[in-house]
């Protein structure tokens, strides 16, 4: 049973009497009566009646002014509104290196160059990168650029194997080693002996300066494991026994990726990537290579400009000293880290790739197709 207050009591008034003593008018006592029981909300209990003094209009503060009491308005108890916790800002996706490819937000993208690597810190989920590539013509100027298929397979093509292992990844920096076998064991250009394949090791140190910016120092083919490489700083002579020499090189490069939003309803964004810097060895200007061989020497500009439409396909243009051209890269499977890349180079009239043009004449250059397959894990 609940109790409720009846109407407010009559106001108490002061009135003068003959002898000047105040008298009180009768006070009406409120009567409490039962009311039906009802359900009350826990956060809105019934408010008890409150009273406040009300002076008669115009009475001022004279002693004989009547004093009145009226029920005060109910006090409103503010009800606290739950404050939604602020959602933390969505973390920005990060670009990471995977050989000549990269990952963005943990998703592997195709390659964005054929010879020039990306400069971001290595992707921790892909410390191993294995590559087999087939170059389409020989690295000498004495052979025609229009071979038959039998000539191409036996005497023209170079099969190369590369491996990268990055065991050290700390914060924004990664460091790893590279392995390159510069000649395959097939064809007349190979002696069929692994000691003559030009196996060599190098290093790469990469760092992320921001989520989409990287800088790297790379040393390629620094030490040939079984000898057989060419000299440094001079063209080989009769005393030099060269089996294979892809070029001892240093690269100083920076990469910048720019997400462009999701195109054509793709699940992953299109990304433009620019890698630029300087390199020597096989990356230096071709005139220097013809005079002083392919190892070390002067530095020349290198770079790639690419557009990945999504995580499946990309196109690029590359300037890499000895080999320059345009290419495309494909990742056919969404979750299997296999990437295929082709590159067209040595266009007629090209003035960089003349090391592969008959007689060293740019007018003798014919377009060559290089290709490779890469697996990362």
Backbone torsions as a table, in degrees:
resi	resn	phi	psi	omega
1	UNK	NA	135.6	176.6
2	UNK	-108.4	154.0	177.5
3	UNK	-112.4	138.8	179.3
4	UNK	-126.9	148.8	-179.9
5	UNK	-82.3	136.4	172.8
6	UNK	-76.7	-178.8	-177.7
7	UNK	-51.9	151.8	-174.7
8	UNK	-60.2	149.1	178.3
9	UNK	-64.4	156.2	178.5
10	UNK	-62.9	148.3	-178.0
11	UNK	-65.7	145.3	176.1
12	UNK	-88.5	127.3	-176.7
13	UNK	-121.8	145.4	172.2
14	UNK	-97.3	137.8	175.0
15	UNK	-141.5	141.8	-178.8
16	UNK	-70.5	152.4	174.1
17	UNK	-124.0	175.2	-172.5
18	UNK	-62.6	-42.6	-176.7
19	UNK	-87.8	10.1	176.7
20	UNK	82.0	-4.9	179.2
21	UNK	-85.1	140.6	-179.6
22	UNK	-74.3	148.2	172.9
23	UNK	-125.2	154.2	179.1
24	UNK	-102.0	137.2	171.4
25	UNK	-75.9	154.0	-179.7
26	UNK	-57.5	142.7	178.5
27	UNK	-103.5	129.9	178.1
28	UNK	-85.9	123.5	-178.5
29	UNK	-86.6	128.6	179.2
30	UNK	-64.6	143.7	179.9
31	UNK	-108.1	131.8	178.5
32	UNK	-95.1	133.4	-179.5
33	UNK	-130.6	150.7	-179.5
34	UNK	-70.1	147.4	174.9
35	UNK	-128.8	157.9	-179.4
36	UNK	-60.2	145.8	179.3
37	UNK	-73.1	139.1	176.7
38	UNK	-136.1	165.5	179.3
39	UNK	-85.2	137.3	-178.3
40	UNK	-113.3	141.6	176.0
41	UNK	-76.9	140.1	-174.0
42	UNK	-63.0	-31.8	-176.4
43	UNK	-95.7	4.6	178.1
44	UNK	-135.8	69.0	177.9
45	UNK	-67.2	153.7	179.3
46	UNK	-64.9	134.6	-179.5
47	UNK	-83.9	135.2	176.5
48	UNK	-71.5	147.0	179.3
49	UNK	-61.7	139.7	174.9
50	UNK	-120.4	151.1	-177.0
51	UNK	-124.0	147.0	177.9
52	UNK	-138.0	149.9	-179.1
53	UNK	-75.5	136.2	178.6
54	UNK	-127.1	115.3	176.7
55	UNK	-79.0	145.0	178.3
56	UNK	-62.3	139.3	-179.9
57	UNK	-57.1	131.2	176.0
58	UNK	77.7	3.8	-176.1
59	UNK	-83.1	-19.4	-179.3
60	UNK	66.3	-146.8	-178.1
61	UNK	-118.6	24.9	179.9
62	UNK	-65.2	148.3	-178.9
63	UNK	-58.9	-30.8	-177.0
64	UNK	-89.9	8.4	178.9
65	UNK	-70.1	134.5	179.6
66	UNK	-67.2	143.2	176.9
67	UNK	-102.3	129.4	-179.1
68	UNK	-121.3	149.0	177.1
69	UNK	-124.3	133.6	179.3
70	UNK	-132.1	155.8	-179.8
71	UNK	-70.7	127.4	-179.0
72	UNK	-76.7	152.5	176.3
73	UNK	-59.9	146.4	-179.9
74	UNK	-62.1	137.7	178.8
75	UNK	-76.8	128.0	178.8
76	UNK	-87.3	120.9	178.3
77	UNK	-89.3	117.3	-179.0
78	UNK	-63.5	136.7	177.4
79	UNK	-100.8	123.3	-177.2
80	UNK	-68.4	136.7	178.0
81	UNK	-96.3	128.8	-180.0
82	UNK	-58.8	134.2	179.1
83	UNK	-96.6	120.8	179.2
84	UNK	-69.8	131.8	178.7
85	UNK	-64.3	140.9	179.9
86	UNK	-66.8	131.9	178.4
87	UNK	-76.5	130.6	177.9
88	UNK	-63.6	148.2	179.6
89	UNK	-60.9	143.0	-179.5
90	UNK	-65.3	125.9	-177.6
91	UNK	-62.4	142.8	180.0
92	UNK	-75.1	138.0	177.9
93	UNK	-64.5	149.7	-173.6
94	UNK	-118.1	137.6	175.5
95	UNK	-89.6	135.3	179.1
96	UNK	-131.9	152.4	179.9
97	UNK	-80.7	143.9	169.2
98	UNK	-141.6	77.7	-175.8
99	UNK	66.3	-122.7	175.6
100	UNK	-88.6	-3.3	176.5
101	UNK	-101.5	-170.6	176.6
102	UNK	-155.8	163.5	171.6
103	UNK	-116.5	152.7	179.2
104	UNK	-136.1	118.6	-176.5
105	UNK	63.0	29.4	-180.0
106	UNK	85.7	-4.8	-178.9
107	UNK	-97.9	127.2	179.9
108	UNK	-73.8	130.7	176.0
109	UNK	-107.2	165.7	177.3
110	UNK	-67.0	178.1	178.8
111	UNK	-74.4	152.7	-178.7
112	UNK	-121.2	17.6	176.5
113	UNK	-175.4	165.3	179.7
114	UNK	-103.2	-42.0	-178.5
115	UNK	-111.1	-30.1	-176.5
116	UNK	-90.5	120.5	179.6
117	UNK	-76.3	168.9	172.3
118	UNK	-85.9	159.5	-169.6
119	UNK	-108.7	2.8	-179.5
120	UNK	-71.2	164.4	172.9
121	UNK	-60.0	148.1	-177.2
122	UNK	-64.7	144.0	174.7
123	UNK	-69.7	122.8	-176.0
124	UNK	-65.1	-23.4	179.4
125	UNK	-83.8	-4.5	-176.9
126	UNK	-138.3	71.4	-177.6
127	UNK	-79.5	-19.4	179.9
128	UNK	-111.7	132.7	175.5
129	UNK	-131.8	118.3	-178.4
130	UNK	-114.6	133.7	-174.7
131	UNK	-135.2	136.5	165.7
132	UNK	-121.5	128.7	-179.2
133	UNK	-133.2	150.0	-179.0
134	UNK	-123.8	115.1	178.8
135	UNK	-89.1	141.3	-167.3
136	UNK	-83.5	-13.5	177.5
137	UNK	-149.0	166.3	-173.5
138	UNK	-76.4	158.3	177.9
139	UNK	-93.6	54.5	174.1
140	UNK	-147.5	160.7	-174.8
141	UNK	-101.0	6.3	-176.4
142	UNK	-95.8	-0.4	-176.7
143	UNK	-111.9	143.0	177.7
144	UNK	-62.7	157.6	-179.7
145	UNK	-96.5	13.6	179.0
146	UNK	-130.5	70.1	-176.4
147	UNK	-81.9	162.5	168.6
148	UNK	-76.9	170.0	-179.5
149	UNK	-62.4	-38.8	-180.0
150	UNK	-66.3	-40.8	176.7
151	UNK	-65.0	-39.7	-179.5
152	UNK	-61.0	-48.3	-174.9
153	UNK	-70.6	-39.1	-173.3
154	UNK	-85.5	-35.6	-171.9
155	UNK	-126.5	-12.1	-174.2
156	UNK	-102.0	-45.9	-169.7
157	UNK	-76.4	143.4	174.1
158	UNK	-111.0	121.5	174.1
159	UNK	-98.8	124.4	-174.8
160	UNK	-126.2	145.7	179.1
161	UNK	-120.5	137.3	179.1
162	UNK	-135.7	147.9	177.0
163	UNK	-142.6	141.9	175.8
164	UNK	-126.5	136.7	176.3
165	UNK	-134.6	124.1	-176.9
166	UNK	-119.4	88.3	-176.8
167	UNK	-81.7	-21.3	-174.7
168	UNK	-106.6	111.2	175.9
169	UNK	-132.6	111.5	-177.4
170	UNK	-132.4	112.7	-179.9
171	UNK	57.4	-125.1	-177.2
172	UNK	-88.0	5.5	-173.3
173	UNK	-120.3	142.7	174.0
174	UNK	-135.2	150.7	179.0
175	UNK	-141.3	136.4	-178.2
176	UNK	-153.3	-179.7	-180.0
177	UNK	-118.3	156.3	178.5
178	UNK	-126.3	150.2	176.9
179	UNK	-129.1	137.5	179.1
180	UNK	-137.3	127.1	170.9
181	UNK	-105.6	112.0	-163.7
182	UNK	-85.8	-12.8	176.6
183	UNK	-135.6	145.9	176.6
184	UNK	-84.0	177.6	179.5
185	UNK	-97.8	11.4	-178.5
186	UNK	-114.8	157.4	178.4
187	UNK	86.1	162.9	-176.0
188	UNK	-71.0	-14.7	-179.7
189	UNK	-79.9	-8.5	178.7
190	UNK	-109.2	142.7	177.4
191	UNK	-84.1	-0.6	179.5
192	UNK	74.5	16.1	-178.0
193	UNK	-123.9	130.2	-177.5
194	UNK	-61.9	-24.4	178.8
195	UNK	-69.1	-18.7	-179.3
196	UNK	-102.6	12.8	-174.6
197	UNK	-89.5	-2.2	179.0
198	UNK	73.9	31.4	-179.9
199	UNK	-64.2	132.1	-178.1
200	UNK	-148.2	162.4	179.7
201	UNK	-123.6	156.1	177.7
202	UNK	-147.6	-164.0	-178.3
203	UNK	-145.5	163.5	172.3
204	UNK	-151.0	132.6	175.9
205	UNK	-121.2	119.3	-175.5
206	UNK	-125.1	152.0	-179.3
207	UNK	-146.1	149.8	174.5
208	UNK	-103.3	117.6	178.3
209	UNK	-85.0	-22.3	175.5
210	UNK	-156.4	176.1	179.8
211	UNK	-56.4	-25.7	-177.2
212	UNK	-127.4	18.1	-179.7
213	UNK	-129.2	135.1	-179.9
214	UNK	-138.6	158.4	176.2
215	UNK	-138.7	140.5	-175.7
216	UNK	-144.1	150.6	169.6
217	UNK	-120.3	122.9	-174.5
218	UNK	-126.5	133.1	173.0
219	UNK	-116.7	111.7	-175.8
220	UNK	-100.6	139.0	173.8
221	UNK	53.5	46.3	-174.5
222	UNK	-73.1	-34.1	-177.6
223	UNK	-134.3	118.5	178.2
224	UNK	-84.8	121.0	-167.6
225	UNK	-66.9	-34.9	-175.7
226	UNK	-119.7	20.2	179.9
227	UNK	73.2	-166.7	177.5
228	UNK	88.5	8.0	177.8
229	UNK	-92.0	170.5	-178.4
230	UNK	-85.2	175.1	-178.6
231	UNK	-77.4	168.7	175.6
232	UNK	-103.0	132.6	171.7
233	UNK	79.2	5.4	177.2
234	UNK	-153.3	158.9	178.7
235	UNK	-77.8	142.3	-178.0
236	UNK	-59.7	146.2	176.5
237	UNK	-115.1	-169.5	-176.7
238	UNK	-65.7	-24.8	-177.1
239	UNK	-80.7	-10.8	-176.1
240	UNK	-89.8	126.7	177.0
241	UNK	-103.6	96.2	-174.5
242	UNK	-102.7	121.9	174.6
243	UNK	-94.7	-46.5	180.0
244	UNK	-161.6	139.4	-179.7
245	UNK	-154.0	101.7	-179.9
246	UNK	-84.9	-10.1	174.5
247	UNK	111.7	118.3	172.8
248	UNK	-78.3	123.3	-169.5
249	UNK	-140.1	150.0	169.1
250	UNK	-118.3	138.2	176.9
251	UNK	-124.6	136.7	171.1
252	UNK	-123.1	109.1	-170.3
253	UNK	-135.8	156.2	173.9
254	UNK	-131.5	145.1	179.2
255	UNK	-124.6	144.2	176.0
256	UNK	-137.3	123.0	176.2
257	UNK	-106.3	145.3	179.9
258	UNK	-131.1	106.6	175.5
259	UNK	-65.2	137.5	-175.6
260	UNK	-115.5	9.6	-178.2
261	UNK	89.2	167.1	-178.4
262	UNK	-81.8	123.2	-178.1
263	UNK	-102.9	142.9	172.9
264	UNK	54.9	33.6	177.3
265	UNK	73.2	16.9	-179.1
266	UNK	-69.6	152.7	179.2
267	UNK	-73.9	-25.5	-177.3
268	UNK	-118.7	151.3	-175.0
269	UNK	-74.7	154.2	168.0
270	UNK	-74.2	142.7	-175.4
271	UNK	-138.3	128.3	172.3
272	UNK	-96.7	136.9	-177.9
273	UNK	-133.2	132.2	175.9
274	UNK	-118.6	126.3	172.5
275	UNK	-120.8	129.4	-176.9
276	UNK	-146.6	153.3	178.5
277	UNK	170.6	-148.5	-178.4
278	UNK	-138.4	148.6	178.5
279	UNK	-149.1	156.1	174.0
280	UNK	-122.1	-161.9	-175.8
281	UNK	66.4	-128.7	-179.7
282	UNK	-70.9	-8.8	-178.7
283	UNK	-98.1	-1.1	-177.7
284	UNK	-81.7	170.3	180.0
285	UNK	-57.2	144.0	-172.3
286	UNK	-64.8	-29.7	178.6
287	UNK	-64.0	-37.4	177.2
288	UNK	-66.5	-38.6	178.8
289	UNK	-62.8	-40.3	-178.3
290	UNK	-68.9	-26.0	-179.2
291	UNK	-91.7	-41.6	-168.8
292	UNK	-121.9	19.3	177.5
293	UNK	71.3	-174.0	-165.6
294	UNK	-98.6	-0.2	-176.7
295	UNK	-99.1	130.5	175.5
296	UNK	51.0	-137.1	179.9
297	UNK	87.4	-157.4	-176.2
298	UNK	-70.7	157.8	178.1
299	UNK	-95.0	148.0	175.3
300	UNK	-135.3	162.0	180.0
301	UNK	-70.7	142.9	175.7
302	UNK	-138.2	159.9	177.2
303	UNK	173.2	164.0	173.8
304	UNK	-136.5	147.5	173.3
305	UNK	-128.0	123.7	-172.7
306	UNK	-135.8	161.4	173.3
307	UNK	-137.3	114.6	173.3
308	UNK	-95.1	117.6	-178.1
309	UNK	-70.7	-28.4	178.0
310	UNK	-170.4	-162.2	-178.9
311	UNK	-78.2	2.7	-175.9
312	UNK	-106.3	-33.7	-170.5
313	UNK	-144.3	142.1	177.0
314	UNK	-144.1	157.9	173.4
315	UNK	-128.2	154.3	-177.8
316	UNK	-155.2	159.4	169.7
317	UNK	-122.8	137.3	-172.5
318	UNK	-133.6	139.6	173.4
319	UNK	-122.9	110.0	-172.1
320	UNK	-133.6	32.7	176.0
321	UNK	80.3	-89.4	-176.3
322	UNK	-76.6	-39.6	179.7
323	UNK	-118.5	128.2	179.0
324	UNK	-139.9	142.8	-179.8
325	UNK	174.6	-156.8	179.6
326	UNK	-126.0	155.7	-178.0
327	UNK	-157.1	177.4	177.3
328	UNK	-143.3	151.0	-178.2
329	UNK	-133.8	145.2	-174.9
330	UNK	-132.7	138.0	169.8
331	UNK	-118.3	97.2	-170.5
332	UNK	-69.4	-26.3	-176.3
333	UNK	-113.6	143.2	-177.0
334	UNK	-70.8	-39.7	-173.2
335	UNK	-112.1	-6.0	177.9
336	UNK	-98.6	121.3	-171.6
337	UNK	-80.5	57.7	177.3
338	UNK	-111.3	128.9	-177.9
339	UNK	-128.9	134.1	175.4
340	UNK	-114.1	140.7	-175.8
341	UNK	-138.5	139.5	173.3
342	UNK	-126.8	150.1	179.9
343	UNK	-140.2	134.9	174.6
344	UNK	-101.7	130.2	-177.8
345	UNK	-146.4	177.9	179.1
346	UNK	56.7	51.5	176.2
347	UNK	-67.6	152.0	179.3
348	UNK	-58.8	129.6	-177.7
349	UNK	90.5	-2.7	178.6
350	UNK	-66.9	144.1	-176.8
351	UNK	-113.1	11.7	175.9
352	UNK	-111.5	-41.2	-175.1
353	UNK	-88.7	24.6	-173.8
354	UNK	-69.5	-8.5	176.5
355	UNK	-62.8	-20.2	-179.3
356	UNK	-108.8	12.6	-179.7
357	UNK	-104.8	135.3	-174.5
358	UNK	-56.2	126.7	-179.2
359	UNK	73.6	4.9	-177.2
360	UNK	69.6	17.4	-177.2
361	UNK	-95.5	120.0	-179.6
362	UNK	-56.7	-27.7	-179.9
363	UNK	-73.0	-13.5	178.4
364	UNK	-93.2	-4.2	-177.8
365	UNK	-70.6	139.7	174.4
366	UNK	-129.6	147.6	-174.6
367	UNK	-56.9	133.0	-179.6
368	UNK	-118.2	144.3	178.5
369	UNK	-109.2	122.3	171.4
370	UNK	-107.1	150.2	179.7
371	UNK	-146.9	158.5	176.3
372	UNK	-161.1	162.9	175.7
373	UNK	-125.9	135.1	-178.3
374	UNK	-127.5	138.7	174.7
375	UNK	-124.4	135.5	-180.0
376	UNK	-130.3	146.4	178.7
377	UNK	-162.4	NA	NA
